[in-house]
Amino acid sequence: MTWRDTLPPVRGKLLRDEPLGPFTWFRVGGPADVLFIPADAHDLADFLKALDPTVPVTVLGVGSNVIVRDGGVEGVVIRLAGRPFAGITTEGETITAGAGALDAMVAKASAKAGLAGLEFYAGIPGTIGGALTMNAGCYGSETKDVLVSAWGLTRSGERVEYALADFGYTYRHSEAPADIIWIEATYRGAPDDPDAVAARISEITARREQTQPIREKTGGSTFKNPPGHSSWKLVDEAGWRGKLHAAPAPHGGGGAMFSDLHSNFIINPGEATASDIEGLGEIVRADVQSKLNVNLEWEIKRIGRPS
């Protein structure tokens, strides 16, 4: 008997050996030992309190900025899906959103409420939980610029509350413990004309469609921008734009490449494996270091076991 045979009772869904590829934008990756889709925050808290503390827990949002390795993910993968985790409400100058809410939907809600400052979320293809974890941002704005507070659950199921200052945000980084599962966040906007806010969101959306391969199987920005540099320029200068790469057999598939449209976006043009995608990223990191003496750091999160 293993830990999977003695899982706590839940009101949500517990799925064993569930393939995770379909839950990611890259459409690659092996199975979760167990995938848990909780019914609500109380269901999640009760599960965490009763779960063997030695079992690893990983949170997966909409899978927009993650590579799930081909060997799958050890332990329990938690996916915050559905209305209980995606609600968005506005009151005065504040917006409160569930961790499973799409960033773009929060931006649209801010426009409807006539609140400026969250327009940049229209350009981020993820959820609020991920935005909190990595201080997500684009086009000159970041989560830290508008966040008021958030609350979540520890690995042991205890509720914790964080004010903005508690996060210790820097570029794409938070000092908050990595094992906190964020449940809800509150933001503050500035009163503005709803049509003006909506117009700025439309501009961001159009710019993103013109400059990023959003209709491809991709994971968003691959690398963080090093100080004084743009990652896409470094990838370009090293000669990797549009160059197909496949990992060696038996782990390689159809190959991955950096997009012709935006060379900081890896795409899966067909039947790539996670090994193809991560392998390409590592090769390009080494090549940029060798040719240009600049260290590229992953922005995409990589989880799970290699094949």
Secondary structure as GFF3:
##gff-version 3
##sequence-region A 1 307
A	DSSP	three_ten_helix	3	6	.	.	.	ID=ss1
A	DSSP	beta_strand	13	19	.	.	.	ID=ss2
A	DSSP	three_ten_helix	21	23	.	.	.	ID=ss3
A	DSSP	beta_strand	31	37	.	.	.	ID=ss4
A	DSSP	alpha_helix	41	50	.	.	.	ID=ss5
A	DSSP	beta_strand	57	60	.	.	.	ID=ss6
A	DSSP	beta_strand	66	68	.	.	.	ID=ss7
A	DSSP	beta_strand	73	79	.	.	.	ID=ss8
A	DSSP	alpha_helix	83	86	.	.	.	ID=ss9
A	DSSP	beta_strand	88	91	.	.	.	ID=ss10
A	DSSP	beta_strand	94	98	.	.	.	ID=ss11
A	DSSP	alpha_helix	103	112	.	.	.	ID=ss12
A	DSSP	beta_strand	115	116	.	.	.	ID=ss13
A	DSSP	three_ten_helix	119	123	.	.	.	ID=ss14
A	DSSP	alpha_helix	128	134	.	.	.	ID=ss15
A	DSSP	beta_strand	137	138	.	.	.	ID=ss16
A	DSSP	beta_strand	141	142	.	.	.	ID=ss17
A	DSSP	three_ten_helix	143	145	.	.	.	ID=ss18
A	DSSP	beta_strand	147	153	.	.	.	ID=ss19
A	DSSP	beta_strand	159	163	.	.	.	ID=ss20
A	DSSP	alpha_helix	164	167	.	.	.	ID=ss21
A	DSSP	beta_strand	181	188	.	.	.	ID=ss22
A	DSSP	beta_strand	190	191	.	.	.	ID=ss23
A	DSSP	alpha_helix	194	211	.	.	.	ID=ss24
A	DSSP	beta_strand	217	221	.	.	.	ID=ss25
A	DSSP	alpha_helix	231	237	.	.	.	ID=ss26
A	DSSP	beta_strand	257	258	.	.	.	ID=ss27
A	DSSP	beta_strand	265	268	.	.	.	ID=ss28
A	DSSP	alpha_helix	274	292	.	.	.	ID=ss29
A	DSSP	beta_strand	301	303	.	.	.	ID=ss30
###
